């Protein structure tokens, strides 16, 4: 059944918008008279303020009509958008109810936030001493449009984020299980290990929303979508935006090996001067040594891992065009690689503005999981022993 709009709340929002319109009228009239106490100031304030007040009240009425009084679409119609098994269909039906509730809450908030932000724009216009002539009215129109958009974004930011998290928690584990013994959870990257072994340049903020984990091709697997940044505001820059893929190799290795892209003469020298448990490892492939810096706590183990075939496939990952230059951290027989995915965000659920059972959204999430598993295949195939493991 369709959800009925809250008419009592709509009436309150409508009267509130009319009240805001009256406040704007009085404010502009006062500002106009303050600037020009004569008859011209009075007339300009009355007509210009009346125009702005009616505009604010009209925006409020429009917001109530669009955001509050418009009925929600039927849950049954949305949930039946694509053929699904019973369990997933039940999950999506529950999410559709949550989506409609979220949309109703956002719209109720927008019904007063949009006019309020427009009032704020008018206050800024008055406070900026823009004048009260009729030509100045055109100056405020872009401000009112921007303020209206800001009000709607304000209403939906937190509620929309909460709905996206709920969607991920319910849908992604189910989709991941379709690929085998895999599951989804919020990302849990080993940041302390990254810092200790300096796998990335210095960063001060981390965003790790998603992790696919479990067993793949007979080996423990963890794939995390990771974004590292440094600085804030205009000085904020992205240090890394991609995937970390960790797999336990089917052979015994000891020690720690770190492979990072070459950071130039000064960057490489700074890394070596920092010291630590890992020392530079010299390899026989001049092309690899030119492109990467290798550090290891066990020289013999590092060379046993970095065979000519391993290095060739490692460099091929960057040459494929799908990833940036990879980095790797090997601790005993656990290989973790960092792959830059050129800024593309994965595992993005549909917003509350789209049906929960959207075929396009579900297909994209399914394809995202398939894509990260292809990356896992490429990493597993770096190691000759791991290549013998069957693909799922």
N, C-alpha and C positions, 0 to 999 in steps of 0.2 A: 504493500500500500504506500501511497505517497505521504510524505510527512507534511502535516499542516503547519503553516506559518504561525508564528507567535504574534497575533494581532495586537495584543495589549502592549507588547514590547515595541511593535511598529508605531503605535500611537505615541508612546513616550519619546521615541527617537524623532518622530515627525515634529512634535511640539518643541523638542530640544533644538532641532535645526531652525525652526522659525524664531526661537529665542536668540540663537546665535546670529541669525540674519538681522534681527532688531539691534543687537549689540554692535554689529558692524556698522549699521546705518548711523547710530548715535556716535560711534567713534569717529567716523569719517566726517560727520557734521561738526563735531567738536574740533577736529584737526583743521577743517576748512575755515571755521570761524576764528580759530586761534591765529591762523595765518593772515586772514583778511576779514577784519571785523565788520566790513561794510556789507551792503546788500549783495554784492557779487559773491562774497564768501558764503553767505547764507544760502543763496540759490545753488551755488555749486555743491555745497555740502548736502543740501536736500536731494538734489537730483543724482549726483554722483554716489552719495551714500545710499540712496534708495535703490539705485541700480545694483550696487554691490550687495546690499542686504538681500534683495530679491534673488540675486545670483547664488548667494550662500544658501538661502532657504530652498531655492529650486534644486541645488545640488543635494541638499539633505533629503528632499522629497524623492529625487531620483534614486539616491542611495537606498532609501527605505523600499521603494518599488522593486529595485533590482536585487538587493541583498537580503531583504526580510520577507516581503510578501510573495515573491516568486516561489511556487511550490517546487519541492525537490522531486527528482525523477524516481521512478519506481525501482526499489532494490532488486525485485525479481528480474526486471528487464536487463539491468546491468550485469548481474551475476551470471546470466545465461548467455553472455556475449560470445563465449568460445566453449567448445567441448572440453570437459575436464573430468578427471576421476573424482570420485565422491569426496575424498578427503580434501583435495585442493579446492573443489567447488565450495565446500563448507567453509574453508578458510577465507576464500574470496568473498563469500556472502557476508561473513562477519566483518571483514575489512570494509565492505561497501557500506554497512551500517555505520561503522566508525568514520568513514569518509564523509557521509552525508551529515553526520553530527558535527564533524570538524568544519565542514563548509558552512553549516548553519551558524556555528559559533564565530567563524571568521566574518561572515556577512553581518552578524549582529554587531560585532566590534567595528566593522567598517562603516556602519550606518551612522556612528557618531564620530569616529576618528577622521573620516574624510572631511566632513564639514569643519571639524575642529582644526585640522591642519590648514584648511583654506582660510579660516579666521586668522591663524598665525601668519599666513602669507600676507593678508591684508594689514596686520599689525606691523609687519616688517616694512611694507610699502609706505605706511603712514610714518613710521619711525625713521625711515630713510629720507624724509622731507622731499618726497618726489613731486610735490605740488598737487593741486587738485583740479587742474584744467582737464577738459574733456579728452585732450590728446593723451594725458597721462593714464587714462583708463586702459589704453591698449598695453601699457607697460606691465600691468598686473595680470593680464590674461595668461601668459606663460607661467607666471608664478602660481596661479591658481591651479592650472593643469598639473604642474609638478607636485604641488601640495596634495592634490587629490590622489595621485599615484602613491605618494609617500604614505598617506593615511591608510590606503589599502594594504601596502606592503607591511606597515606597522601592525595592522590587524592580523595578518596571516603568517608572520615570520615564525613565532614560537609554536603556534598550533600546527602549522604545516610541517615544521621540523619534527614535531612529536608524531605526526601521522606517518611520515616517511620512515622513522625508526621502527614504528610498529609494523609497517609493511615488510620491511627487511626481516625483522625477527620472525614473522610468520611464514613468509613465502620463500626466502632464500634457502633456509635449511631443507625445505621440501624439494626445491629444484636441484640443490647440490646432491641430495641423496639419489637422484636419478642418474648420476654419473658413477655410482658405485658406493664404496664405503667412505663417503665424504659428508661433511657438514659445514655449516656457516656459523660464525660468531663474530662479535666485534673484535677488531684487530688487537693483538697483543704482541707488538714488536719487541725484540730484545734490545731496547735502546741503550742499556748499559754496555752491552757487548759492542754495539756500533761505536760508541764513544771511546771505549777502551782500545779498540783496534783501529779507530779512525777510518772507518769504512767510507764515511762521507766527510766533506768539509764541515766546518763548525756550523751548527744550527741552534736555534733557541725555541722553536715551536714545532709540534708534531701533530699530524692528523692521520689517524689510522682507523678508518671506519669498518673495514671489512676483512675477514680472514676465511679462506676455504681451507679446511684441515681434515686429516684422516689418513687413509691408506690408499696409495695409487701405484699401480704396477708392482704391488707387493712391497712397497717402501713407504715409511711414514713421510707425510707431506704437509707443508704449511705454506700457503700463499697469502700474503698480506698486501692490501693496497695502502701505500704509504706516501705521505707528503710531508716534506721537511722544509721549513722556511727560517729565514733570519731577518731580524729587524721588524719594523712596524711602519704603518702609514705609507708614505711615498718611498721610504727607504726599504720597504719589505721586498725581499727577493726569494725566489724559489731555489732551494738547494737541490732537492730531489723530488720528483713526482712520478711514481711508477709502482712497480711490484717488487717485493722481496719474496723469493721462492726458496724454501729450505727443504732438502730431501736427505734422508739417511742412505748413504751409498752401501751397496752389498759387498764391502770389502774392508778389511782392517787398515786404518791409517792412524797415525799418532801426531800430536802437536797441532799447532795453529798456523794456517797459511792465509795471507791477505793479498788479494789482487785488486789494485785500484787503477783507474785510468791515469795516464801520465798528467801531472799537474804543472809541468814546466820546470825549468831549472830551479827557480826560487821555491816553488811549492814542494818539489821533491827534496830539496836540501832541508827545508823546514821540517818535513816529516822525519828525515833521518836524524836531525839534531834533537828531536824530542825523545829519542831513545825508546825503551820499552822492551818487552820480552821478545819481540820479533825483529829480526835483522834482515837487511837486504839479501835477496836470493838471486844469484846469477844463473841465467839460463843460456842455452845454446842457440836459441832462435833470435836473431837480431831484430826481426820485424816485431816480435812480441815485446821484446825489451824496450823498443822505441815507443810502443803504444801504451805499455802498462808498467807499473812499478809492482814488484812482488816482494813481500816480507814474510818471513817464516820463523817459527821457534825451533823447527827441526828441518835442517837443509835437505836431508835424505828423503824425508817424507814429502816435502814440498816438491822435489824433483820427481818422486814416484807418482804424484798426482798430475803434475804438469807435463805430461808426455807430449811429444810432437803432435799426435792426433788430437789430444785435449786442447792444446793451444790453437790449433787450426780451427776447430769447431768453435772455440771461444771467440776468436776474431770474426768468424762468420756470422755470429749473432748480431754484432754491430753492423756488419756489411749488409745484412738482410734488409735494412731499412725499417724494420718493425720496432726496433729498440735503439736507444742511445748506447754509448760505450758502456758495457756492463762492468760491475764490480763484484768481487766474490770474497766470502769469508768461510774458510774451511776449518772446523774444529773437530779433530779426530776424523771420524768418517761422516760427519754432517756437513753437507755443502749448502751454503746459502748464497744466492746470487741476487743482486739488485739490478733491475732492468727498468730503465726509463721508458715510459710508454708515450712520450711526446705530448704530455699534458692532458690526455683523454681521461675523463672520469668514468670508472666502471661501476657496476652494481647500483645504478641510480634508479630508484623506484618511481612510479608515476606520482604526480602531485595530487593533492586532494581535489583538483579541478577535473581530473580524468577518472573514468570508471576503474574500480579496483581490478576488474577482470579484463582489462585492456589487452587484446591479443598482441599489439605492438610492444607494450611494456614487458609482458611475460616473455615474448620471443627475444627481446633485447637482453633481459637478465639471463636467460638460458644461454644465449650466444656469448655473453661476457664470461660465464663459467667455462664454456668450451674454449674460449680464447686463452684464458689463463692456464688451462690444462695443456694447451698446445705449447705454451711457454714452458710449462713443467716438463713436457716431453723433450723439448730442445735442451733443457738443462740436464735432465737425466742422461740424455744421449751424449753429453760431453764425456762421460766416463765409460770406458770400454766395457767394464764389468756390468755397469748398469744398463748398457745398451741391450744386453741379453735378456733383460726382464721383459715379459710380454706387455703390450699396451692393453689398457682396459677397453 
